[in-house]
Amino acid sequence: MLLAEQAGLGGKAWHGAVLLSGIALYFIAAAIFVWREWRERQHLERLALTDSLCGLPNRRALHVDSAGQQADDAELAIALVDLDGFKLVNDFYGHSVGDRTVKAFAGILLELCGDSARAYRLGGDEFAIVATGPLAGNILEGICRRVLARLASPVMVEDRAIGLGASVGLARAHAGQGVTSSNLLRQADVATGVAKARGKGRLTWFSEEFDRDRAEHQAIDLDLRAALEREELQVHYQPLIDSGTGRVTAVEALLRWERPDGLRIGPDKFIPVAEETGLIEAIGLWVLRRACRDARDWDGIKVSVNVSVAQLRNTQFPLQLGQILEETGFPAERLELELTETFLVGDPLIAGRNLEMLRDFGVGIVLDDYGTGYASIGFLRRFRFEKLKLDRSLIVDAAGDAATRTVMASSVTMAKALGMQVTAEGIETEVQASMARNAGCDQMQGWLYSKAVPAAELERQLDAQNEQLAKIEHLPLRPDAAKKLG
């Protein structure tokens, strides 16, 4: 009996031990499951905060880190680094090399940041660097200057030497100011845009003035769009004088804007805004059409119209030009398109092809602002301009400096040897006019002769010129001139 009872108790103990073991295994399995779930979530969160290409933390991680690092007395400083020339890497070598270039640059940032700051990839060719602490701004600026110095030499990607540059915008604030990382990143982005506009390859700290400028730009953009729709813009014409005869032989079309309230907005204000917003293409076509209409009956007078980089890059521009010439009936041989070397240097292959298409219409191509850039003899031979316009600064400096006069004279000689005509811009004194004439310039342009005037006033100047020529040569007036003078 006792043995049976003992056996029963032993069975119960055994069953109890088995039950406890099962419960323990259940909790162990549950713990393992929870741990695996936690580890998977951690892995997914790390992936969500990490750039998949180069392994740097991403934009989301920047905001998470910045929110967790700010102490009341700490300074938070953010730099936005935008690679210059990265698009050319993708275009020339392909996206595979572009991706490896991104990885190489990420490695440079990690090396230069060390333990003082943290690097992030925001996407594409945009990176950020964040520093916190009492001297965060100074530390960050030092790192960014080392980044720019490193990019002065090519970045090695496998066996290729890749030339890169960077524009850097920086912004900072103390945590107590309540400025978020999103706002600081926006400020750094604005500063980066300013750095690019100032010539790239540099760093710029954000200033409140930049926001005021952007607000002004936005207001100008809205007003300019409305002005274009209401045709409030005007085209004025500045004469080009033949150096030998003193006659007006050509004019340059110049855009003017006077608002309904009488306020005049200078081209130096609204043209950069139009270029930034993309409105410059529509404005450029409007000016071209207006100039062709106005000048159609100006017998023998050539018209020069400035063409923007955006227009030249547009593959549809030659077609648009042809349509305007057909629509207005303006002779193509009397139209000259003025352009600067910026587009030609940046995209020489596209530029050469587009210029040939434009020449097929019979228009002349003019290089404007010569003497302010880097155009060489090879550059001039390659693009075969019909005319060279010496920049006003070259004329002004030549009047008081013998070395500059030599440069100007040699430029004229070179242009003539290449079959180009030469116009001297910005002539304001008789001394400058005599100097340009003696150097061999074919045409003069400047306030000494006339400022830019509306079409009606220019027509009166042309009629007066024709009347004087008729008296000198004892020739009858043109019927339309005689009617106007009537």
C-alpha positions in Angstrom: 0.0 0.0 0.0 2.8 2.3 1.0 4.7 1.4 -2.1 1.7 2.1 -4.3 1.2 5.5 -2.7 4.8 6.2 -3.2 4.6 5.1 -6.8 1.6 7.4 -7.2 3.4 10.3 -5.7 6.4 9.6 -7.9 4.2 9.6 -11.0 2.7 12.9 -10.1 6.1 14.4 -9.5 7.2 13.1 -12.9 4.2 14.6 -14.6 4.8 17.9 -12.7 8.4 18.0 -13.8 7.3 17.3 -17.4 4.7 20.1 -17.2 7.2 22.5 -15.8 9.7 21.6 -18.5 7.0 22.2 -21.2 6.2 25.5 -19.7 9.9 26.4 -19.6 10.3 25.4 -23.2 7.3 27.4 -24.2 8.7 30.5 -22.6 12.1 29.9 -24.0 10.6 29.5 -27.5 8.5 32.6 -27.0 11.5 34.5 -25.9 13.5 33.3 -28.9 10.6 34.3 -31.1 10.3 37.8 -29.5 14.1 38.2 -29.7 14.1 37.3 -33.4 11.2 39.6 -34.1 13.1 42.4 -32.2 16.3 41.7 -34.1 14.3 41.7 -37.5 12.7 45.0 -36.6 16.1 46.4 -35.6 17.5 45.2 -38.9 14.6 46.8 -40.9 15.0 50.0 -39.0 18.7 50.1 -39.8 17.8 49.5 -43.4 15.3 52.3 -43.3 18.0 54.7 -41.9 20.8 53.6 -44.2 21.5 54.5 -47.8 21.6 51.3 -49.8 24.3 52.3 -52.2 27.1 53.6 -50.0 26.1 52.6 -46.5 26.0 56.0 -45.1 23.0 57.0 -42.9 20.2 58.7 -45.0 18.1 61.8 -44.8 15.6 60.2 -42.3 18.5 59.2 -40.1 19.8 62.8 -40.1 16.6 64.1 -38.6 16.3 61.2 -36.1 19.9 61.7 -35.0 19.6 65.5 -34.8 16.5 65.3 -32.7 18.2 63.1 -30.2 21.5 64.9 -30.0 20.4 68.5 -29.2 21.0 69.7 -25.7 19.9 73.1 -24.5 23.4 74.6 -24.7 24.6 72.7 -27.9 25.0 74.1 -31.3 23.8 72.0 -34.3 25.5 72.7 -37.6 24.6 71.1 -40.9 26.5 71.3 -44.3 24.9 70.2 -47.5 27.5 69.1 -50.1 26.4 69.0 -53.7 28.8 67.5 -56.1 29.6 69.6 -59.2 30.1 67.7 -62.5 28.6 64.4 -61.3 26.1 64.4 -64.2 29.0 64.4 -66.6 30.4 61.3 -64.9 27.1 59.4 -65.4 26.8 60.7 -69.0 30.4 59.9 -70.0 31.2 56.7 -68.0 27.7 55.3 -67.3 25.7 54.9 -64.1 27.8 52.0 -62.9 30.9 54.2 -62.6 28.7 56.9 -61.2 27.6 54.6 -58.4 31.2 53.7 -57.6 32.1 57.4 -57.6 29.4 58.0 -55.0 30.8 55.2 -52.8 34.3 56.6 -53.2 33.2 60.1 -52.2 31.3 58.6 -49.2 34.6 57.0 -48.1 36.3 60.5 -48.3 33.6 62.0 -46.1 33.9 59.2 -43.5 37.6 59.7 -43.4 37.5 63.4 -43.1 34.6 63.5 -40.5 36.3 61.0 -38.2 34.7 61.2 -34.7 34.0 65.0 -35.0 31.0 64.8 -37.3 28.7 62.4 -39.1 28.2 62.1 -42.8 24.9 61.3 -44.6 23.8 60.7 -48.1 20.6 62.5 -48.9 20.2 61.1 -52.4 21.7 61.5 -55.9 24.9 63.6 -55.6 23.8 65.3 -52.4 25.4 64.6 -49.1 25.2 66.2 -45.6 27.6 66.5 -42.7 26.3 67.2 -39.2 28.3 68.4 -36.2 27.0 69.1 -32.6 28.6 70.7 -29.6 29.8 74.1 -28.5 32.1 74.6 -31.5 30.1 72.6 -34.0 30.1 75.4 -36.7 33.8 75.9 -36.6 34.5 72.1 -36.7 32.1 71.7 -39.6 33.6 74.5 -41.6 37.0 73.0 -41.2 35.8 69.6 -42.4 34.1 71.1 -45.4 37.3 73.0 -46.4 39.2 69.8 -46.2 36.6 68.2 -48.5 37.0 70.9 -51.1 40.8 70.7 -50.8 40.6 66.9 -51.4 38.5 67.4 -54.5 41.1 69.6 -56.0 42.7 66.3 -57.1 40.9 63.7 -59.1 39.0 60.9 -57.2 40.3 57.5 -58.1 37.5 55.1 -59.0 39.2 51.8 -59.8 41.6 52.7 -62.6 39.9 56.0 -63.5 40.7 59.5 -62.3 37.4 61.2 -61.9 37.3 65.0 -61.7 34.8 66.3 -59.2 34.0 69.5 -57.5 31.5 70.5 -54.8 29.4 73.4 -53.7 28.8 73.5 -49.9 26.1 75.4 -48.0 26.2 75.6 -44.2 23.7 76.5 -41.5 23.8 76.4 -37.7 21.6 77.2 -34.7 21.6 76.6 -30.9 19.1 74.1 -29.7 17.5 76.7 -27.5 16.5 78.7 -30.6 14.0 76.0 -31.5 15.3 75.6 -35.1 14.6 72.1 -36.4 17.0 70.0 -38.5 14.6 70.2 -41.4 14.8 74.0 -41.3 18.6 74.0 -41.0 18.8 71.6 -43.9 16.6 73.9 -46.0 18.9 76.9 -45.0 21.9 74.8 -46.0 20.3 74.0 -49.3 19.6 77.7 -50.0 23.3 78.5 -49.1 24.4 75.8 -51.5 22.5 77.4 -54.3 24.2 80.7 -53.5 27.6 78.9 -53.6 26.9 77.5 -57.0 25.7 80.9 -58.3 29.0 82.4 -57.1 31.1 80.1 -59.1 30.9 76.6 -57.5 33.8 74.9 -55.7 33.2 76.9 -52.6 31.4 77.0 -49.3 28.8 79.6 -48.1 27.2 80.1 -44.8 23.4 80.8 -44.8 22.3 84.3 -44.2 18.8 85.7 -43.6 19.5 87.9 -46.6 19.3 84.8 -48.8 15.7 84.2 -47.7 14.8 87.8 -48.4 16.4 87.5 -51.8 14.4 84.3 -52.5 11.2 86.1 -51.5 12.0 88.9 -53.8 12.8 86.5 -56.6 9.4 84.8 -56.1 7.6 88.1 -56.3 9.5 89.1 -59.4 8.8 85.7 -61.0 5.0 86.1 -60.5 5.0 89.7 -61.7 7.2 88.7 -64.7 4.8 85.9 -65.8 1.9 88.3 -65.6 3.8 91.0 -67.5 4.6 88.5 -70.3 1.0 87.5 -70.6 -0.2 91.1 -70.7 2.7 92.1 -73.0 4.0 94.7 -70.7 7.5 93.9 -71.7 9.2 96.2 -74.2 12.1 95.8 -76.7 14.4 98.8 -77.1 17.1 99.0 -79.7 20.7 100.3 -79.4 22.3 101.3 -82.7 25.6 99.9 -83.9 27.6 102.5 -85.9 29.8 101.7 -88.9 33.3 102.9 -87.9 34.1 104.2 -91.4 30.9 105.9 -92.4 29.3 106.8 -89.1 26.0 105.3 -90.3 23.7 103.0 -88.3 24.1 99.6 -89.9 22.7 97.3 -87.1 20.9 97.4 -83.8 20.9 95.2 -80.7 17.5 94.3 -79.2 17.4 94.8 -75.5 14.6 93.8 -73.2 13.0 96.4 -70.9 10.3 96.1 -68.2 8.2 98.9 -66.8 5.4 97.8 -64.4 1.9 99.4 -64.6 2.8 101.4 -61.4 5.7 103.0 -63.4 8.4 101.1 -61.5 11.2 100.0 -63.9 12.8 96.7 -63.2 16.4 96.3 -64.6 17.5 93.3 -66.6 20.1 92.6 -64.0 17.1 91.9 -61.6 14.7 90.0 -63.7 16.8 88.1 -66.2 18.5 85.9 -63.5 15.1 85.1 -62.0 13.8 84.2 -65.5 16.8 81.9 -66.0 16.4 80.3 -62.6 12.7 79.6 -63.1 12.9 78.5 -66.8 10.8 81.5 -68.0 13.7 82.7 -70.0 12.9 80.5 -72.9 9.4 81.9 -73.4 10.8 85.5 -72.9 13.6 84.8 -75.4 11.1 83.7 -78.1 8.9 86.7 -77.4 11.9 89.1 -77.8 13.0 87.3 -81.0 9.5 87.5 -82.5 9.0 91.2 -81.5 12.4 92.2 -82.9 11.8 90.5 -86.2 8.4 92.2 -86.5 9.7 95.7 -85.6 12.8 95.5 -87.8 11.2 94.0 -90.9 10.9 97.4 -92.7 14.2 98.8 -91.5 15.8 98.6 -94.9 19.2 96.8 -94.7 19.5 97.1 -90.9 20.7 94.0 -89.2 19.2 93.0 -85.8 21.1 91.3 -83.0 19.1 89.3 -80.4 20.6 87.7 -77.3 20.0 84.0 -77.0 20.0 82.3 -73.6 21.8 79.1 -72.7 18.4 77.5 -72.1 17.3 78.2 -75.6 20.5 76.9 -77.1 20.2 73.7 -75.2 16.6 73.2 -76.4 16.7 70.9 -79.4 13.4 72.6 -80.6 15.0 76.1 -80.8 16.1 75.8 -84.4 12.6 74.8 -85.4 11.1 77.7 -83.3 13.5 80.1 -85.0 12.4 78.9 -88.4 8.8 79.3 -87.5 9.4 82.9 -86.3 11.2 83.9 -89.4 8.4 82.4 -91.6 5.7 84.0 -89.5 7.2 87.5 -89.5 8.7 87.5 -93.0 12.0 88.8 -91.6 15.1 88.0 -93.8 17.3 85.5 -92.0 20.5 87.2 -93.4 19.6 90.3 -91.4 19.3 88.4 -88.1 22.3 87.9 -85.7 22.1 85.7 -82.6 24.3 86.8 -79.8 25.6 84.3 -77.3 28.2 84.0 -74.5 30.8 81.3 -74.3 29.3 79.8 -71.1 27.2 77.3 -73.1 29.9 76.7 -75.7 32.5 75.7 -73.1 30.1 73.6 -71.0 28.6 71.6 -73.9 30.9 72.0 -76.9 29.6 69.0 -78.9 25.9 70.0 -78.5 26.8 73.7 -79.1 28.6 72.9 -82.4 25.7 70.9 -83.7 23.1 73.4 -82.7 25.0 76.4 -84.1 25.3 74.6 -87.5 21.5 74.0 -87.5 21.0 77.7 -86.8 23.4 78.7 -89.6 21.4 76.6 -92.0 18.7 79.3 -91.8 21.2 81.9 -92.9 21.5 83.8 -89.6 24.8 85.1 -88.2 26.3 83.9 -84.9 27.9 86.5 -82.7 30.2 85.9 -79.7 29.2 88.5 -77.0 31.3 89.8 -74.1 34.6 88.8 -75.6 37.5 89.5 -73.2 35.7 88.4 -70.0 36.1 84.7 -70.4 38.5 82.1 -71.6 37.9 81.9 -75.4 41.1 80.9 -77.2 42.1 81.0 -80.8 41.2 77.3 -81.1 37.8 78.1 -79.5 37.1 80.8 -82.1 38.2 78.7 -85.0 36.1 75.8 -83.8 32.8 77.7 -83.7 33.4 80.1 -86.7 31.6 83.2 -85.4 30.6 85.8 -87.9 31.2 88.6 -85.4 33.1 89.2 -82.2 31.9 91.8 -79.7 34.6 93.3 -77.4 33.2 93.7 -73.9 32.9 97.1 -72.5 35.4 96.4 -69.7 38.1 95.7 -72.3 37.4 99.1 -74.0 37.4 101.0 -70.7 40.6 99.4 -69.4 42.3 99.8 -72.8 41.8 103.6 -72.7 44.0 104.0 -69.7 46.4 101.0 -69.9 48.9 100.3 -72.7 49.0 96.6 -72.1 45.3 96.3 -72.3 45.3 98.3 -75.6 47.8 95.8 -77.0 45.5 92.9 -76.0 42.5 94.7 -77.6 44.4 95.4 -80.8 45.7 91.8 -81.0 42.2 90.5 -80.4 40.9 92.5 -83.3 43.7 91.3 -85.6 43.1 87.7 -84.6 39.3 88.1 -85.3 40.0 89.7 -88.7 42.4 86.8 -89.6 39.6 84.4 -88.8 37.1 86.3 -91.1 35.1 87.9 -88.3 33.8 91.4 -88.0 34.5 93.2 -84.6 32.2 95.4 -82.6 33.4 97.6 -79.7 30.8 97.7 -77.0 30.4 100.4 -74.3 31.8 103.4 -76.2 31.2 106.5 -74.1 34.0 108.9 -75.1 35.6 110.1 -78.2 38.9 108.8 -76.9 37.5 105.3 -76.7 35.9 105.6 -80.1 39.2 106.8 -81.7 41.1 104.0 -80.0 38.6 101.3 -81.2 38.6 102.7 -84.7 42.4 102.7 -84.9 42.5 99.1 -83.7 40.3 98.1 -86.6 36.9 97.6 -85.1 34.2 97.6 -87.7 31.3 98.8 -85.5 30.9 100.9 -82.4 28.1 100.6 -79.9 27.6 102.8 -76.8 26.1 105.9 -75.2 28.4 108.2 -77.1 26.1 107.4 -80.1 22.8 106.5 -78.6 21.3 104.7 -75.7 18.7 101.9 -76.3 15.5 103.5 -77.6 12.0 102.3 -78.5 11.3 101.2 -82.0 9.5 104.4 -83.0 12.4 106.6 -81.8 14.9 104.4 -83.7 12.8 104.7 -86.8 13.0 108.5 -86.5 16.8 108.2 -86.2 17.0 106.0 -89.3 14.8 108.4 -91.3 16.9 111.4 -90.2 20.0 109.5 -91.3 18.5 108.6 -94.7 17.4 112.3 -95.1 21.0 113.5 -94.5 22.4 110.9 -96.8 20.0 111.9 -99.5 21.1 115.6 -99.2 24.7 114.7 -99.3 24.4 112.4 -102.3 21.6 114.4 -104.0 19.4 111.4 -104.0 15.6 111.3 -103.6 14.3 110.2 -100.2 12.8 106.7 -99.9 9.0 107.0 -100.3 8.3 105.7 -96.8 10.8 108.1 -95.2 9.4 111.0 -97.2 5.9 110.2 -96.1 7.0 110.0 -92.4 8.8 113.3 -92.7 5.9 114.8 -94.6 
